[in-house]
Amino acid sequence: MGSETFVEIILAILLPPLGVFLRYGCGVEFWICLLLTILGYIPGIIYAIYVIVG
């Protein structure tokens, strides 16, 4: 795990859609993460970390 991934995970914990955006841009992953974050902060974090690490 490099320093880029570490920064993305930190951003995914603080602001989940931003961490996903840095990795994938405005793709489907970003919009799913944004929707989950709006519906509930914790599901957004879980999805963002899953997408970034996986």
CHARMM-style PDB file with segment names, atoms N, HN, CA, C and O in Angstrom:
ATOM      1  N   MET     1       0.859  -1.173   0.000  1.00  0.00      PROA
ATOM      2  CA  MET     1       0.000   0.000   0.000  1.00  0.00      PROA
ATOM      3  C   MET     1       0.901   1.230   0.000  1.00  0.00      PROA
ATOM      4  O   MET     1       1.728   1.412   0.894  1.00  0.00      PROA
ATOM      5  N   GLY     2       0.726   2.075  -1.024  1.00  0.00      PROA
ATOM      6  HN  GLY     2       0.055   1.927  -1.750  1.00  0.00      PROA
ATOM      7  CA  GLY     2       1.554   3.263  -1.157  1.00  0.00      PROA
ATOM      8  C   GLY     2       0.974   4.453  -0.433  1.00  0.00      PROA
ATOM      9  O   GLY     2      -0.088   4.375   0.186  1.00  0.00      PROA
ATOM     10  N   SER     3       1.690   5.557  -0.522  1.00  0.00      PROA
ATOM     11  HN  SER     3       2.552   5.620  -1.024  1.00  0.00      PROA
ATOM     12  CA  SER     3       1.241   6.765   0.157  1.00  0.00      PROA
ATOM     13  C   SER     3      -0.014   7.339  -0.492  1.00  0.00      PROA
ATOM     14  O   SER     3      -0.813   7.982   0.188  1.00  0.00      PROA
ATOM     15  N   GLU     4      -0.208   7.118  -1.810  1.00  0.00      PROA
ATOM     16  HN  GLU     4       0.441   6.595  -2.363  1.00  0.00      PROA
ATOM     17  CA  GLU     4      -1.436   7.579  -2.469  1.00  0.00      PROA
ATOM     18  C   GLU     4      -2.659   6.899  -1.871  1.00  0.00      PROA
ATOM     19  O   GLU     4      -3.658   7.551  -1.570  1.00  0.00      PROA
ATOM     20  N   THR     5      -2.573   5.583  -1.702  1.00  0.00      PROA
ATOM     21  HN  THR     5      -1.761   5.053  -1.946  1.00  0.00      PROA
ATOM     22  CA  THR     5      -3.691   4.832  -1.143  1.00  0.00      PROA
ATOM     23  C   THR     5      -3.964   5.268   0.295  1.00  0.00      PROA
ATOM     24  O   THR     5      -5.119   5.369   0.708  1.00  0.00      PROA
ATOM     25  N   PHE     6      -2.904   5.523   1.051  1.00  0.00      PROA
ATOM     26  HN  PHE     6      -1.966   5.441   0.716  1.00  0.00      PROA
ATOM     27  CA  PHE     6      -3.068   5.970   2.434  1.00  0.00      PROA
ATOM     28  C   PHE     6      -3.816   7.298   2.479  1.00  0.00      PROA
ATOM     29  O   PHE     6      -4.728   7.463   3.290  1.00  0.00      PROA
ATOM     30  N   VAL     7      -3.450   8.235   1.630  1.00  0.00      PROA
ATOM     31  HN  VAL     7      -2.709   8.101   0.971  1.00  0.00      PROA
ATOM     32  CA  VAL     7      -4.123   9.540   1.581  1.00  0.00      PROA
ATOM     33  C   VAL     7      -5.574   9.367   1.146  1.00  0.00      PROA
ATOM     34  O   VAL     7      -6.465  10.012   1.697  1.00  0.00      PROA
ATOM     35  N   GLU     8      -5.820   8.503   0.164  1.00  0.00      PROA
ATOM     36  HN  GLU     8      -5.095   7.979  -0.284  1.00  0.00      PROA
ATOM     37  CA  GLU     8      -7.190   8.270  -0.290  1.00  0.00      PROA
ATOM     38  C   GLU     8      -8.044   7.665   0.813  1.00  0.00      PROA
ATOM     39  O   GLU     8      -9.219   8.012   0.933  1.00  0.00      PROA
ATOM     40  N   ILE     9      -7.488   6.771   1.619  1.00  0.00      PROA
ATOM     41  HN  ILE     9      -6.534   6.489   1.521  1.00  0.00      PROA
ATOM     42  CA  ILE     9      -8.251   6.171   2.718  1.00  0.00      PROA
ATOM     43  C   ILE     9      -8.562   7.218   3.789  1.00  0.00      PROA
ATOM     44  O   ILE     9      -9.670   7.242   4.323  1.00  0.00      PROA
ATOM     45  N   ILE    10      -7.602   8.073   4.104  1.00  0.00      PROA
ATOM     46  HN  ILE    10      -6.702   8.053   3.670  1.00  0.00      PROA
ATOM     47  CA  ILE    10      -7.843   9.144   5.075  1.00  0.00      PROA
ATOM     48  C   ILE    10      -8.952  10.063   4.569  1.00  0.00      PROA
ATOM     49  O   ILE    10      -9.846  10.438   5.329  1.00  0.00      PROA
ATOM     50  N   LEU    11      -8.895  10.426   3.280  1.00  0.00      PROA
ATOM     51  HN  LEU    11      -8.170  10.120   2.664  1.00  0.00      PROA
ATOM     52  CA  LEU    11      -9.951  11.265   2.710  1.00  0.00      PROA
ATOM     53  C   LEU    11     -11.287  10.534   2.675  1.00  0.00      PROA
ATOM     54  O   LEU    11     -12.339  11.150   2.846  1.00  0.00      PROA
ATOM     55  N   ALA    12     -11.248   9.220   2.454  1.00  0.00      PROA
ATOM     56  HN  ALA    12     -10.393   8.719   2.316  1.00  0.00      PROA
ATOM     57  CA  ALA    12     -12.484   8.434   2.431  1.00  0.00      PROA
ATOM     58  C   ALA    12     -13.137   8.396   3.807  1.00  0.00      PROA
ATOM     59  O   ALA    12     -14.360   8.297   3.903  1.00  0.00      PROA
ATOM     60  N   ILE    13     -12.360   8.471   4.851  1.00  0.00      PROA
ATOM     61  HN  ILE    13     -11.367   8.551   4.773  1.00  0.00      PROA
ATOM     62  CA  ILE    13     -12.924   8.495   6.201  1.00  0.00      PROA
ATOM     63  C   ILE    13     -13.497   9.877   6.510  1.00  0.00      PROA
ATOM     64  O   ILE    13     -14.566   9.989   7.109  1.00  0.00      PROA
ATOM     65  N   LEU    14     -12.787  10.928   6.101  1.00  0.00      PROA
ATOM     66  HN  LEU    14     -11.918  10.837   5.614  1.00  0.00      PROA
ATOM     67  CA  LEU    14     -13.251  12.286   6.381  1.00  0.00      PROA
ATOM     68  C   LEU    14     -14.394  12.715   5.458  1.00  0.00      PROA
ATOM     69  O   LEU    14     -15.391  13.276   5.913  1.00  0.00      PROA
ATOM     70  N   LEU    15     -14.241  12.447   4.162  1.00  0.00      PROA
ATOM     71  HN  LEU    15     -13.432  11.991   3.792  1.00  0.00      PROA
ATOM     72  CA  LEU    15     -15.244  12.827   3.167  1.00  0.00      PROA
ATOM     73  C   LEU    15     -15.258  11.756   2.086  1.00  0.00      PROA
ATOM     74  O   LEU    15     -14.536  11.864   1.095  1.00  0.00      PROA
ATOM     75  N   PRO    16     -16.075  10.724   2.271  1.00  0.00      PROA
ATOM     76  CA  PRO    16     -16.020   9.533   1.412  1.00  0.00      PROA
ATOM     77  C   PRO    16     -16.066   9.784  -0.099  1.00  0.00      PROA
ATOM     78  O   PRO    16     -15.272   9.180  -0.820  1.00  0.00      PROA
ATOM     79  N   PRO    17     -16.949  10.639  -0.612  1.00  0.00      PROA
ATOM     80  CA  PRO    17     -16.965  10.811  -2.072  1.00  0.00      PROA
ATOM     81  C   PRO    17     -15.670  11.401  -2.632  1.00  0.00      PROA
ATOM     82  O   PRO    17     -15.307  11.118  -3.774  1.00  0.00      PROA
ATOM     83  N   LEU    18     -14.975  12.210  -1.846  1.00  0.00      PROA
ATOM     84  HN  LEU    18     -15.269  12.440  -0.918  1.00  0.00      PROA
ATOM     85  CA  LEU    18     -13.726  12.799  -2.318  1.00  0.00      PROA
ATOM     86  C   LEU    18     -12.651  11.743  -2.524  1.00  0.00      PROA
ATOM     87  O   LEU    18     -11.925  11.782  -3.518  1.00  0.00      PROA
ATOM     88  N   GLY    19     -12.544  10.805  -1.596  1.00  0.00      PROA
ATOM     89  HN  GLY    19     -13.134  10.774  -0.789  1.00  0.00      PROA
ATOM     90  CA  GLY    19     -11.568   9.730  -1.753  1.00  0.00      PROA
ATOM     91  C   GLY    19     -11.833   8.888  -2.983  1.00  0.00      PROA
ATOM     92  O   GLY    19     -10.899   8.511  -3.691  1.00  0.00      PROA
ATOM     93  N   VAL    20     -13.095   8.590  -3.248  1.00  0.00      PROA
ATOM     94  HN  VAL    20     -13.854   8.896  -2.673  1.00  0.00      PROA
ATOM     95  CA  VAL    20     -13.457   7.803  -4.431  1.00  0.00      PROA
ATOM     96  C   VAL    20     -13.250   8.624  -5.694  1.00  0.00      PROA
ATOM     97  O   VAL    20     -12.821   8.087  -6.716  1.00  0.00      PROA
ATOM     98  N   PHE    21     -13.548   9.915  -5.639  1.00  0.00      PROA
ATOM     99  HN  PHE    21     -13.896  10.351  -4.809  1.00  0.00      PROA
ATOM    100  CA  PHE    21     -13.361  10.781  -6.798  1.00  0.00      PROA
ATOM    101  C   PHE    21     -11.904  10.844  -7.219  1.00  0.00      PROA
ATOM    102  O   PHE    21     -11.603  10.833  -8.413  1.00  0.00      PROA
ATOM    103  N   LEU    22     -11.001  10.909  -6.260  1.00  0.00      PROA
ATOM    104  HN  LEU    22     -11.245  10.918  -5.290  1.00  0.00      PROA
ATOM    105  CA  LEU    22      -9.578  10.972  -6.596  1.00  0.00      PROA
ATOM    106  C   LEU    22      -9.104   9.706  -7.303  1.00  0.00      PROA
ATOM    107  O   LEU    22      -8.175   9.766  -8.109  1.00  0.00      PROA
ATOM    108  N   ARG    23      -9.719   8.570  -7.019  1.00  0.00      PROA
ATOM    109  HN  ARG    23     -10.474   8.521  -6.365  1.00  0.00      PROA
ATOM    110  CA  ARG    23      -9.317   7.308  -7.640  1.00  0.00      PROA
ATOM    111  C   ARG    23     -10.018   7.085  -8.973  1.00  0.00      PROA
ATOM    112  O   ARG    23      -9.379   6.670  -9.940  1.00  0.00      PROA
ATOM    113  N   TYR    24     -11.328   7.355  -9.043  1.00  0.00      PROA
ATOM    114  HN  TYR    24     -11.847   7.693  -8.258  1.00  0.00      PROA
ATOM    115  CA  TYR    24     -12.126   6.968 -10.213  1.00  0.00      PROA
ATOM    116  C   TYR    24     -12.717   8.129 -11.006  1.00  0.00      PROA
ATOM    117  O   TYR    24     -13.289   7.900 -12.072  1.00  0.00      PROA
ATOM    118  N   GLY    25     -12.600   9.367 -10.524  1.00  0.00      PROA
ATOM    119  HN  GLY    25     -12.136   9.553  -9.658  1.00  0.00      PROA
ATOM    120  CA  GLY    25     -13.235  10.479 -11.222  1.00  0.00      PROA
ATOM    121  C   GLY    25     -14.743  10.438 -11.009  1.00  0.00      PROA
ATOM    122  O   GLY    25     -15.219   9.960  -9.979  1.00  0.00      PROA
ATOM    123  N   CYS    26     -15.486  10.939 -11.982  1.00  0.00      PROA
ATOM    124  HN  CYS    26     -15.099  11.328 -12.818  1.00  0.00      PROA
ATOM    125  CA  CYS    26     -16.955  10.997 -11.861  1.00  0.00      PROA
ATOM    126  C   CYS    26     -17.603   9.743 -12.427  1.00  0.00      PROA
ATOM    127  O   CYS    26     -18.591   9.834 -13.156  1.00  0.00      PROA
ATOM    128  N   GLY    27     -17.074   8.598 -12.109  1.00  0.00      PROA
ATOM    129  HN  GLY    27     -16.272   8.524 -11.517  1.00  0.00      PROA
ATOM    130  CA  GLY    27     -17.637   7.337 -12.575  1.00  0.00      PROA
ATOM    131  C   GLY    27     -18.781   6.875 -11.697  1.00  0.00      PROA
ATOM    132  O   GLY    27     -19.221   7.584 -10.792  1.00  0.00      PROA
ATOM    133  N   VAL    28     -19.250   5.680 -11.981  1.00  0.00      PROA
ATOM    134  HN  VAL    28     -18.892   5.105 -12.716  1.00  0.00      PROA
ATOM    135  CA  VAL    28     -20.372   5.100 -11.239  1.00  0.00      PROA
ATOM    136  C   VAL    28     -20.021   4.957  -9.760  1.00  0.00      PROA
ATOM    137  O   VAL    28     -20.872   5.169  -8.897  1.00  0.00      PROA
ATOM    138  N   GLU    29     -18.769   4.600  -9.465  1.00  0.00      PROA
ATOM    139  HN  GLU    29     -18.077   4.428 -10.166  1.00  0.00      PROA
ATOM    140  CA  GLU    29     -18.352   4.423  -8.071  1.00  0.00      PROA
ATOM    141  C   GLU    29     -18.548   5.708  -7.266  1.00  0.00      PROA
ATOM    142  O   GLU    29     -18.995   5.668  -6.120  1.00  0.00      PROA
ATOM    143  N   PHE    30     -18.211   6.843  -7.873  1.00  0.00      PROA
ATOM    144  HN  PHE    30     -17.848   6.875  -8.805  1.00  0.00      PROA
ATOM    145  CA  PHE    30     -18.365   8.126  -7.193  1.00  0.00      PROA
ATOM    146  C   PHE    30     -19.823   8.401  -6.856  1.00  0.00      PROA
ATOM    147  O   PHE    30     -20.135   8.799  -5.734  1.00  0.00      PROA
ATOM    148  N   TRP    31     -20.720   8.192  -7.819  1.00  0.00      PROA
ATOM    149  HN  TRP    31     -20.466   7.869  -8.731  1.00  0.00      PROA
ATOM    150  CA  TRP    31     -22.133   8.495  -7.607  1.00  0.00      PROA
ATOM    151  C   TRP    31     -22.761   7.565  -6.577  1.00  0.00      PROA
ATOM    152  O   TRP    31     -23.601   7.993  -5.786  1.00  0.00      PROA
ATOM    153  N   ILE    32     -22.358   6.288  -6.581  1.00  0.00      PROA
ATOM    154  HN  ILE    32     -21.675   5.940  -7.223  1.00  0.00      PROA
ATOM    155  CA  ILE    32     -22.854   5.364  -5.557  1.00  0.00      PROA
ATOM    156  C   ILE    32     -22.391   5.820  -4.180  1.00  0.00      PROA
ATOM    157  O   ILE    32     -23.167   5.828  -3.224  1.00  0.00      PROA
ATOM    158  N   CYS    33     -21.127   6.197  -4.089  1.00  0.00      PROA
ATOM    159  HN  CYS    33     -20.497   6.190  -4.866  1.00  0.00      PROA
ATOM    160  CA  CYS    33     -20.583   6.651  -2.806  1.00  0.00      PROA
ATOM    161  C   CYS    33     -21.274   7.932  -2.345  1.00  0.00      PROA
ATOM    162  O   CYS    33     -21.569   8.082  -1.160  1.00  0.00      PROA
ATOM    163  N   LEU    34     -21.532   8.845  -3.259  1.00  0.00      PROA
ATOM    164  HN  LEU    34     -21.292   8.724  -4.222  1.00  0.00      PROA
ATOM    165  CA  LEU    34     -22.215  10.087  -2.899  1.00  0.00      PROA
ATOM    166  C   LEU    34     -23.622   9.801  -2.381  1.00  0.00      PROA
ATOM    167  O   LEU    34     -24.045  10.371  -1.375  1.00  0.00      PROA
ATOM    168  N   LEU    35     -24.336   8.929  -3.059  1.00  0.00      PROA
ATOM    169  HN  LEU    35     -23.993   8.466  -3.876  1.00  0.00      PROA
ATOM    170  CA  LEU    35     -25.686   8.568  -2.625  1.00  0.00      PROA
ATOM    171  C   LEU    35     -25.663   7.908  -1.249  1.00  0.00      PROA
ATOM    172  O   LEU    35     -26.468   8.248  -0.382  1.00  0.00      PROA
ATOM    173  N   LEU    36     -24.738   6.962  -1.047  1.00  0.00      PROA
ATOM    174  HN  LEU    36     -24.084   6.686  -1.752  1.00  0.00      PROA
ATOM    175  CA  LEU    36     -24.648   6.296   0.263  1.00  0.00      PROA
ATOM    176  C   LEU    36     -24.263   7.275   1.367  1.00  0.00      PROA
ATOM    177  O   LEU    36     -24.738   7.151   2.496  1.00  0.00      PROA
ATOM    178  N   THR    37     -23.413   8.241   1.056  1.00  0.00      PROA
ATOM    179  HN  THR    37     -23.027   8.342   0.139  1.00  0.00      PROA
ATOM    180  CA  THR    37     -23.008   9.226   2.058  1.00  0.00      PROA
ATOM    181  C   THR    37     -24.178  10.137   2.423  1.00  0.00      PROA
ATOM    182  O   THR    37     -24.343  10.519   3.582  1.00  0.00      PROA
ATOM    183  N   ILE    38     -24.986  10.477   1.422  1.00  0.00      PROA
ATOM    184  HN  ILE    38     -24.852  10.166   0.481  1.00  0.00      PROA
ATOM    185  CA  ILE    38     -26.166  11.304   1.697  1.00  0.00      PROA
ATOM    186  C   ILE    38     -27.170  10.536   2.555  1.00  0.00      PROA
ATOM    187  O   ILE    38     -27.769  11.098   3.472  1.00  0.00      PROA
ATOM    188  N   LEU    39     -27.349   9.250   2.255  1.00  0.00      PROA
ATOM    189  HN  LEU    39     -26.862   8.793   1.511  1.00  0.00      PROA
ATOM    190  CA  LEU    39     -28.303   8.439   3.013  1.00  0.00      PROA
ATOM    191  C   LEU    39     -27.799   8.111   4.413  1.00  0.00      PROA
ATOM    192  O   LEU    39     -28.592   7.967   5.343  1.00  0.00      PROA
ATOM    193  N   GLY    40     -26.497   7.993   4.563  1.00  0.00      PROA
ATOM    194  HN  GLY    40     -25.852   8.109   3.807  1.00  0.00      PROA
ATOM    195  CA  GLY    40     -25.908   7.694   5.868  1.00  0.00      PROA
ATOM    196  C   GLY    40     -24.408   7.768   5.773  1.00  0.00      PROA
ATOM    197  O   GLY    40     -23.816   7.179   4.869  1.00  0.00      PROA
ATOM    198  N   TYR    41     -23.789   8.468   6.673  1.00  0.00      PROA
ATOM    199  HN  TYR    41     -24.270   8.947   7.408  1.00  0.00      PROA
ATOM    200  CA  TYR    41     -22.352   8.713   6.602  1.00  0.00      PROA
ATOM    201  C   TYR    41     -21.539   7.420   6.685  1.00  0.00      PROA
ATOM    202  O   TYR    41     -20.583   7.243   5.930  1.00  0.00      PROA
ATOM    203  N   ILE    42     -21.906   6.526   7.587  1.00  0.00      PROA
ATOM    204  HN  ILE    42     -22.682   6.670   8.200  1.00  0.00      PROA
ATOM    205  CA  ILE    42     -21.167   5.277   7.791  1.00  0.00      PROA
ATOM    206  C   ILE    42     -21.202   4.374   6.549  1.00  0.00      PROA
ATOM    207  O   ILE    42     -20.153   3.856   6.164  1.00  0.00      PROA
ATOM    208  N   PRO    43     -22.359   4.162   5.906  1.00  0.00      PROA
ATOM    209  CA  PRO    43     -22.344   3.357   4.674  1.00  0.00      PROA
ATOM    210  C   PRO    43     -21.457   3.966   3.586  1.00  0.00      PROA
ATOM    211  O   PRO    43     -20.836   3.236   2.814  1.00  0.00      PROA
ATOM    212  N   GLY    44     -21.397   5.280   3.522  1.00  0.00      PROA
ATOM    213  HN  GLY    44     -21.901   5.873   4.149  1.00  0.00      PROA
ATOM    214  CA  GLY    44     -20.519   5.947   2.564  1.00  0.00      PROA
ATOM    215  C   GLY    44     -19.057   5.654   2.839  1.00  0.00      PROA
ATOM    216  O   GLY    44     -18.281   5.419   1.913  1.00  0.00      PROA
ATOM    217  N   ILE    45     -18.678   5.668   4.108  1.00  0.00      PROA
ATOM    218  HN  ILE    45     -19.309   5.859   4.861  1.00  0.00      PROA
ATOM    219  CA  ILE    45     -17.295   5.367   4.487  1.00  0.00      PROA
ATOM    220  C   ILE    45     -16.957   3.919   4.151  1.00  0.00      PROA
ATOM    221  O   ILE    45     -15.905   3.641   3.576  1.00  0.00      PROA
ATOM    222  N   ILE    46     -17.842   3.007   4.506  1.00  0.00      PROA
ATOM    223  HN  ILE    46     -18.697   3.234   4.973  1.00  0.00      PROA
ATOM    224  CA  ILE    46     -17.593   1.582   4.260  1.00  0.00      PROA
ATOM    225  C   ILE    46     -17.439   1.324   2.762  1.00  0.00      PROA
ATOM    226  O   ILE    46     -16.512   0.630   2.344  1.00  0.00      PROA
ATOM    227  N   TYR    47     -18.337   1.876   1.959  1.00  0.00      PROA
ATOM    228  HN  TYR    47     -19.090   2.440   2.299  1.00  0.00      PROA
ATOM    229  CA  TYR    47     -18.252   1.681   0.504  1.00  0.00      PROA
ATOM    230  C   TYR    47     -16.991   2.292  -0.068  1.00  0.00      PROA
ATOM    231  O   TYR    47     -16.335   1.680  -0.911  1.00  0.00      PROA
ATOM    232  N   ALA    48     -16.639   3.499   0.378  1.00  0.00      PROA
ATOM    233  HN  ALA    48     -17.172   3.996   1.063  1.00  0.00      PROA
ATOM    234  CA  ALA    48     -15.453   4.176  -0.133  1.00  0.00      PROA
ATOM    235  C   ALA    48     -14.185   3.383   0.166  1.00  0.00      PROA
ATOM    236  O   ALA    48     -13.332   3.231  -0.709  1.00  0.00      PROA
ATOM    237  N   ILE    49     -14.053   2.883   1.373  1.00  0.00      PROA
ATOM    238  HN  ILE    49     -14.746   3.007   2.084  1.00  0.00      PROA
ATOM    239  CA  ILE    49     -12.862   2.097   1.718  1.00  0.00      PROA
ATOM    240  C   ILE    49     -12.849   0.792   0.937  1.00  0.00      PROA
ATOM    241  O   ILE    49     -11.793   0.350   0.485  1.00  0.00      PROA
ATOM    242  N   TYR    50     -14.018   0.169   0.773  1.00  0.00      PROA
ATOM    243  HN  TYR    50     -14.876   0.528   1.139  1.00  0.00      PROA
ATOM    244  CA  TYR    50     -14.114  -1.063  -0.010  1.00  0.00      PROA
ATOM    245  C   TYR    50     -13.673  -0.841  -1.454  1.00  0.00      PROA
ATOM    246  O   TYR    50     -12.943  -1.659  -2.015  1.00  0.00      PROA
ATOM    247  N   VAL    51     -14.110   0.249  -2.047  1.00  0.00      PROA
ATOM    248  HN  VAL    51     -14.703   0.913  -1.591  1.00  0.00      PROA
ATOM    249  CA  VAL    51     -13.768   0.534  -3.437  1.00  0.00      PROA
ATOM    250  C   VAL    51     -12.297   0.893  -3.579  1.00  0.00      PROA
ATOM    251  O   VAL    51     -11.650   0.462  -4.534  1.00  0.00      PROA
ATOM    252  N   ILE    52     -11.758   1.668  -2.656  1.00  0.00      PROA
ATOM    253  HN  ILE    52     -12.283   2.019  -1.880  1.00  0.00      PROA
ATOM    254  CA  ILE    52     -10.358   2.106  -2.770  1.00  0.00      PROA
ATOM    255  C   ILE    52      -9.405   0.946  -2.538  1.00  0.00      PROA
ATOM    256  O   ILE    52      -8.435   0.785  -3.279  1.00  0.00      PROA
ATOM    257  N   VAL    53      -9.667   0.139  -1.523  1.00  0.00      PROA
ATOM    258  HN  VAL    53     -10.455   0.270  -0.922  1.00  0.00      PROA
ATOM    259  CA  VAL    53      -8.763  -0.979  -1.198  1.00  0.00      PROA
ATOM    260  C   VAL    53      -8.928  -2.145  -2.167  1.00  0.00      PROA
ATOM    261  O   VAL    53      -7.953  -2.793  -2.548  1.00  0.00      PROA
ATOM    262  N   GLY    54     -10.174  -2.402  -2.560  1.00  0.00      PROA
ATOM    263  HN  GLY    54     -10.966  -1.876  -2.251  1.00  0.00      PROA
ATOM    264  CA  GLY    54     -10.478  -3.575  -3.390  1.00  0.00      PROA
ATOM    265  C   GLY    54     -10.119  -3.478  -4.807  1.00  0.00      PROA
ATOM    266  OT1 GLY    54     -10.342  -4.421  -5.567  1.00  0.00      PROA
TER     267      GLY     54
END
